[in-house]
Amino acid sequence: MMSERYIALDTESNSRHAYPERVCLIQIATSTNIYIIDTIAVKDINVLGSVLSDDTVVKVIQGAEYDLRCLNREWGFTIKNIFDTALAAQFIGLEQVGLSALIETLLGESIPKNPQLQKSDWSLRPLTPAALEYAAQDVAFLIDVAKGLIDRLTILSRVPWVYEEMERLEGIRYVAPDPETSFLTLKGSKSLTGEEKSVLKRLFAVRESEARRRNQPPYYVLSHEKLIDIALNPTDLLDEPLLSLNSKGTRFHKMLQQAILMGQQDPPIKRLSQSYRPLPDQFEAERLRSLKKWRTGIGDKLSIDPYLVWPRVSLERLAKSPVDLDVELESFEIRQWQKDQFAGLLREFLADGIIGSQLMD
């Protein structure tokens, strides 16, 4: 593989069926062959790490972030010279960036996908011929898709834009969830009171422990929505219809009850300081709307998603303090290609009458 200019890479995990998940297959395609590595049977795959870290070989991945984190989590692999086909497709203005759509758009091939295999438990052995074919298809066309994207990017003079984005992917690492704050990732958690958050934190920890014991994804043990509902209405737990009356359900039921009691005795959880942002005033909100409209206009002209033009977090900071553009241009979130292409336009926009008049008020 070291002699290849491109290799395509994908993984299959069992996240729908086990907890914690594990990578069950690694698929690799070269210009001539497809390899499927059974990571359950093959215990030592460290030799693959030297290939993945070789910056002379382009690693083509569709939607790379998840695979990068999985490979780093399980083997400590760091991957160099990445080409993410889904990300690159956004820079040529494609709205449908899924693999099947890219294969059809760029190569004229239609690849049917079996929805049942998409939900497979990839840890089961032996793998069926259909499952192996499905896994192989995920990398079979990736190199040709990448070359097609590069051709279009070259015509649009956007190759440097994309390569800078790809370089940032090299820094992705797996970071284990923080048990002190993970419960705040649940939809609806931010609006809870401090007392309710304390209960939710205890409930979340119990569900996490039970999920590991059962080897099931946490949302199979108890849905996210139910966790929030119990935190809001803890006295209703005894009447919870989703908890079975068998011994396992009764045991878990008691664990949840204990979590509620402990959470109610804990100090209320205050708003985390790093997540606190005061509400914008009228002028700041109007400036942000104007800046987003500016960004959308450029995105429309270039036929790319506006979020690629300029980071939202930067626009929010500029809406608060428009005169600090030079300081803002040093921010990590802003790419060099964005500065080269749009910083001058942004400076002109900030200086025009719409925002300038607001600064004078």
VENGIHU-V133061 format. One line per field, one symbol per residue. ss: DSSP state (~ for helix, > for strand, _ for the rest). phi: phi as a letter, one per 20 degrees, with the letter a starting at -180 (. if undefined). burial: b if it has 16 or more other ideal C-beta (glycine too) atoms within 10 Angstrom, else e. A space follows every 50 residues. Layout:
ss: ???
phi: ???
burial: ???
//
This chain:
ss: _____>>>>>>>>_________>>>>>>>____>>>>>_______~~~~~ ~~_____>>>>__~~~~~~~~~~~~______>>>~~~~~~________~~ ~~~~~~~_______~~~~__________~~~~~~~~~~~~_~~~~~~~~~ ~~~~~___~~~~~~~~~~~____________~~~~___~~~__~~~~~~~ ~~~~~~~~~~~~~~___~~~~__~~~~~~~~~_~~~~~~_______~~~~ ~~~~~~~~~~~~~~~_______~~~______~~~~~~~~~~~~~~~~~~~ ~~___~~~~__~~~~~~~~~_~~~~~~~_______~~~~~~~~~~~~~~~ ~_~~~~~~~~_
phi: .feefccecbccddfecbbffbfdbcdccdfcccdceefeeefddfffgf ffefeedfeecemfgffffffffecmfdddleceffffffednfeedffg fffffedmdddfdeffffdfefefcfffgffffgffffdfdfffffffff gffffeldgfgfffffffffefcfcfgeffcgfffffnffeffgffffff gffffffffffffelcggfffafgffffffffcffegfdffeefefffff ffgfffgfffffffeffgeegfffeecffffffffffffffffgffffgf felcfgfffbfgffffffffbffefffffefffeffffffecffffffff efffegfffef
burial: eeebebbbbbbbbbbebbbebbbbbbbbbbeeebebbebeeeeebeebee bbebeebbbbbbebeebbebbbbbbebebebbbbbbbbbbbbebeebebe ebbebbeeeeeeeeeebeebebbeeebeeebeebbbbbbbbbbbbbebbb ebbeeeebbebbbebbeebbebeeeeeeeeeebbebeebeebeebbbbbb bbbbbbbbebbeeeeebbeebbebebbbebbeebeebeeeeebeeeeeee ebbebbeebbebbeeeeebeeeeeeeeeeeeebbeebbebbbebbeebbe ebebebebbbbeebbbbbbbebeebeebeeeeebbebbeebbbeebeebb eeeebeeeeee
//
